[in-house]
Amino acid sequence: MVVAPICPAMSSFTVAVVDDDAAIRRLLRLLLHRAGYETREYATGQEASVSLREEPWDLAILDRRLPEMDGIALAEELKAIPEFRWRYIVMLTGEDDQDAKVEGLESGADDYVTKPFQPREFLARIRAGERIVRLQKELLETNKRLELLSITDGLTKLNNHRYFQDELVRAFEESMRYGRPLSLAMIDLDFFKKVNDTYGHAVGDEVLKCAAKLFRQSARSTDLVARYGGEEFAVMMPETDLEDAAVFAEKIRSIIESTSFDTAAGSIPVTVSIGVASVPHSRITTPKELIVAADKALYRAKKNGRNQVQCEKRRDPAAPRKAPQEQAV
């Protein structure tokens, strides 16, 4: 049989061939390689079931009748895996009655090809499947980009206020459920209004971006760094008690103070004031109260002269409550 050369696929596209007939696997390998596709080959459904969970693939050609696990069961299994739902499955079989086709398609197969097949028509079906897979990939990537944009502050590229609030609620509930520590640092750039008034908002934006980069570089991968609003930032620290959070905050304060903020207007000295709060805490029972506690500590840092770290005043959670007028946060 002579197969005319086909223009190769635009970029890497992997086709998994699952068939217990070695001659069929060789034929499909020849057709697919000439068309520019990469292939992976499996002789049993069980072998494919294990390997396709670990190896990359875009489209699978499944023989309906396979040893150990038939093509129907394999298709159902693959399509049940969320990340595989957009992959394309072609059922290849010698059974061409209507009931067999319906059963194959209802199992999760996207196309149904009977043996013997015409090579040109078969490749046309594979290319149609490729187009669908590529469009689905593009859609997934677009959705990921849109999701990232929706949670990202446009100027600093940190997480935005809305995402911070959502994640704080989640982390706070987890902290309360398992009794694990959770700390929050609220950071304010000192005298930032003066920077804008003196050098203009463009230079102010440069300062914000530089500070955001330093916050991100200093935080751990498990921390969440966000722009809270204006010149205020927030760092949420899971599995971190108040003492360790205060050490982190002092590290941030020191880094900012010792860094030269080079802008279009020249080098500008910058300092920050930081307020830190943590749970478990006897008087913090909601995410909002944790923010309020950190904000009060931040206000105290600014009131006491700025360029410093202040922590929420706390007492032993087991100690009796003081009268409201005697409590301090």
Buried (B, 14 or more C-beta within 10 A) or exposed (E): EEEEEBEEBEEEBBBBBBBBEEEBBEBBBBBBEBBBBBBBBBBBBBBBBEBBEEEEBBBBBBBBBBEBBBBBBBBEBBBEEEEBEBBBBBBBBEBEEEEBBEBBBEBBBBBBBBBEBEBEEBBEBBBBBBEBBBEBEEEEEEEEEEEEEEBBBEEBBBBBBEBBBEBBEEBBEEBBEEEBBBBBBBBBBBBBEEBBEEBEEEBBBBBBBBBBBBBBEBBEEEBBBBBBEEBBBBBBBBBBBBEBBBEBBBEBBBBBEEBEBEBEBEEBEBBBBBBBBBBBBBBBEEBEBBBBBBBBBBBBBBEEEBBBBBBBEBBEEEEEEEEEEEEEB
